[in-house]
Amino acid sequence: MPFVAGALCLMSAPAHSQTGHVVAAVDPVATYRAENRPPVNSETVSCRQLKDDVQRAGGLSILSEPKRWPETFYGPEVPQCDPWSRPMFSYVKTNDGACGVGYICAPRITGGR
């Protein structure tokens, strides 16, 4: 136990370059919020257009078949998902074929006993 307490004390000590000012934490998901616009139907646009829209905005709500609800796609980086979900690269059907648009936050599948 003394080792852990000592490690915590060392980690909390300010470094030479620190000023002692408290800086507000950045919301890790804020950069990955989808645009505030209606979902885009993936079958009405091209793959290139969808990829460009997702990369420009950082996130886009896309409605694709066979799902009946829109899914938020993120890009170009892997998103910071909630603890109960994980990032997963996903594809949609566009008017020019299958398209790897970006990442979604998919629910984690856990086994039970």
Contacts in CASP RR format, 6 or more apart in sequence:
PFRMAT RR
TARGET T0000
AUTHOR 0000-0000-0000
METHOD contacts of the structure
MODEL  1
MPFVAGALCLMSAPAHSQTGHVVAAVDPVATYRAENRPPVNSETVSCRQL
KDDVQRAGGLSILSEPKRWPETFYGPEVPQCDPWSRPMFSYVKTNDGACG
VGYICAPRITGGR
14 20 0 8 1.000
28 80 0 8 1.000
29 79 0 8 1.000
29 80 0 8 1.000
31 58 0 8 1.000
32 58 0 8 1.000
32 59 0 8 1.000
32 74 0 8 1.000
32 75 0 8 1.000
32 79 0 8 1.000
32 80 0 8 1.000
33 59 0 8 1.000
34 57 0 8 1.000
34 58 0 8 1.000
34 59 0 8 1.000
34 60 0 8 1.000
34 61 0 8 1.000
34 72 0 8 1.000
35 57 0 8 1.000
35 59 0 8 1.000
35 60 0 8 1.000
35 61 0 8 1.000
37 61 0 8 1.000
38 61 0 8 1.000
39 61 0 8 1.000
39 62 0 8 1.000
39 63 0 8 1.000
39 70 0 8 1.000
40 50 0 8 1.000
40 53 0 8 1.000
40 60 0 8 1.000
40 61 0 8 1.000
40 62 0 8 1.000
40 63 0 8 1.000
41 62 0 8 1.000
41 63 0 8 1.000
41 64 0 8 1.000
42 50 0 8 1.000
42 62 0 8 1.000
42 63 0 8 1.000
42 64 0 8 1.000
42 65 0 8 1.000
42 92 0 8 1.000
42 93 0 8 1.000
42 94 0 8 1.000
42 99 0 8 1.000
42 101 0 8 1.000
43 64 0 8 1.000
43 65 0 8 1.000
43 93 0 8 1.000
43 94 0 8 1.000
43 95 0 8 1.000
44 95 0 8 1.000
45 94 0 8 1.000
45 95 0 8 1.000
46 94 0 8 1.000
46 95 0 8 1.000
46 96 0 8 1.000
47 94 0 8 1.000
47 96 0 8 1.000
47 97 0 8 1.000
47 99 0 8 1.000
47 100 0 8 1.000
47 101 0 8 1.000
50 60 0 8 1.000
50 62 0 8 1.000
50 92 0 8 1.000
50 94 0 8 1.000
50 99 0 8 1.000
50 101 0 8 1.000
51 99 0 8 1.000
51 100 0 8 1.000
51 101 0 8 1.000
51 102 0 8 1.000
53 60 0 8 1.000
54 60 0 8 1.000
54 73 0 8 1.000
54 74 0 8 1.000
54 75 0 8 1.000
54 76 0 8 1.000
54 101 0 8 1.000
54 102 0 8 1.000
55 75 0 8 1.000
55 76 0 8 1.000
58 74 0 8 1.000
58 75 0 8 1.000
58 76 0 8 1.000
59 72 0 8 1.000
59 73 0 8 1.000
59 74 0 8 1.000
59 75 0 8 1.000
60 72 0 8 1.000
60 73 0 8 1.000
61 70 0 8 1.000
61 71 0 8 1.000
61 72 0 8 1.000
61 73 0 8 1.000
62 70 0 8 1.000
62 71 0 8 1.000
62 72 0 8 1.000
62 73 0 8 1.000
62 92 0 8 1.000
62 101 0 8 1.000
63 69 0 8 1.000
63 70 0 8 1.000
63 71 0 8 1.000
64 71 0 8 1.000
64 92 0 8 1.000
64 93 0 8 1.000
65 93 0 8 1.000
71 90 0 8 1.000
71 104 0 8 1.000
72 104 0 8 1.000
72 105 0 8 1.000
73 90 0 8 1.000
73 92 0 8 1.000
73 101 0 8 1.000
73 102 0 8 1.000
73 103 0 8 1.000
73 104 0 8 1.000
74 87 0 8 1.000
74 102 0 8 1.000
74 103 0 8 1.000
74 104 0 8 1.000
74 105 0 8 1.000
75 102 0 8 1.000
75 103 0 8 1.000
76 102 0 8 1.000
78 87 0 8 1.000
78 103 0 8 1.000
79 87 0 8 1.000
79 103 0 8 1.000
79 105 0 8 1.000
81 87 0 8 1.000
81 105 0 8 1.000
82 105 0 8 1.000
84 107 0 8 1.000
84 108 0 8 1.000
85 105 0 8 1.000
85 106 0 8 1.000
85 107 0 8 1.000
85 108 0 8 1.000
86 105 0 8 1.000
86 106 0 8 1.000
86 108 0 8 1.000
87 103 0 8 1.000
87 104 0 8 1.000
87 105 0 8 1.000
87 106 0 8 1.000
88 103 0 8 1.000
88 104 0 8 1.000
88 105 0 8 1.000
88 106 0 8 1.000
89 100 0 8 1.000
89 102 0 8 1.000
89 103 0 8 1.000
90 100 0 8 1.000
90 101 0 8 1.000
90 102 0 8 1.000
90 103 0 8 1.000
90 104 0 8 1.000
90 106 0 8 1.000
91 98 0 8 1.000
91 99 0 8 1.000
91 100 0 8 1.000
91 101 0 8 1.000
92 98 0 8 1.000
92 99 0 8 1.000
92 100 0 8 1.000
92 101 0 8 1.000
93 99 0 8 1.000
END
